Amino acid sequence: MSFGLIGLLLNTAQAVPLSSVPAGGLIITEIMHDPVVVADYRGEYIEIHNTQGVEIDINGLIVDTANEAGFTISESIIIPAGGYYVLGASSISGLNGGNTNVDYDYNYNVFKIWKNDSFTLSDGTTTFDTVSFDSTTFPVVAGTALILDTDALDATSNDSAGNWCTSGNVFGDGDYGTPGSANDGCATLADISVGDLVISEIMWDPTKVADYRGEWIEIYNTSTASLNLNGLVINSGGNSGHTISSDVVVGAKGQVLLNVRSGSGINGGTVGDYTYNYSDVSLWGTDSLSLVADGTTLDSVSYNFYTNNLENGKKFESRTVSLKHYR
């Protein structure tokens, strides 16, 4: 018997079977749901992470999905202790968008990734991890993988939308993600700079519904990282202001809509990401708004009904209307 084969057998013997892996021993850490540089059936992938201090043989791993049949891995595959493993629709980098780190090909016909989906890793007896996501509370952005924050690498933390963000790392032919390696992390309000968040649209005086139902504010993320807005202060010139008190994730180069009412049937037909109190922020014909994080003003807008030629019932956009921005 050759030394190479002996070494291979020894390495294989060190790996524990799935039956010895506890719940949370394998978790989902990255999801490419909608590649841009190639078609979905070539570029989709998920990444799993071995949270244990030993190698794991994932022979028999069942990967279930809410919308498709799912698949079962039926060969001996070793994930190193603390390592990452990528399951993809194609392992051919010339076809999958330049991803050279796909370790296992699954059948796309039984595992398509949708913008509202749920995945489960199990061996039929133990559920190792389940992740459910949707395009409303998670930063689902085309061409950018959903990544789990590096401070949240466990099966409980990855249930929270606030622990997921979009990758700022370019790989392969131009999509964003970190397949097969540690994620690039998720920025918090403490990490951002002036101008990373700006006020981009304001509905100050709706005509289809009353102001206390139909006013809204849009915030745009100018940075290349997802941001969790929990703790962001919205100051108003005519009111006390409002502090966002729950996880609201805005993707890189994405936007979120803050409404005074969440129901589209009563707010004029908009679908927002967060609801604030009208008494905290009421929008007037002449007003000012600012975004403050950890005492730093990220953006400030002042507008005037007369000088900005505003019209009742129409939003106005800070990028097309001459509004004052103070940064």
Secondary structure, 3 states (H helix, E strand, C coil): CCHHHHHHHHHHHHCECHHHCCCCCEEEEEEECCCCCCCHHHHCEEEEEECCCCCEECCCCEEEECCCCCEECCCCCEECCCCEEEEECCCCCCCCCCCCCCCEECCHHHCCCCCCEEEEEECCCCEEEEEEECCCCCCCCCCECEEECCCCCCCCHHHCHHHEEECCCEECCCEECCCCCCCCCCECHHHCCCCCEEEEEEECCCCCCCHHHHCEEEEEECCCCCEECCCCEEEECCCCCEECCCCCEECCCCEEEEECCCCCCCCCCCCCCEECCCCCCCCCCEEEEEEEECCEEEEEEEEECCCCCCCCCCCEECCCCCCEECC
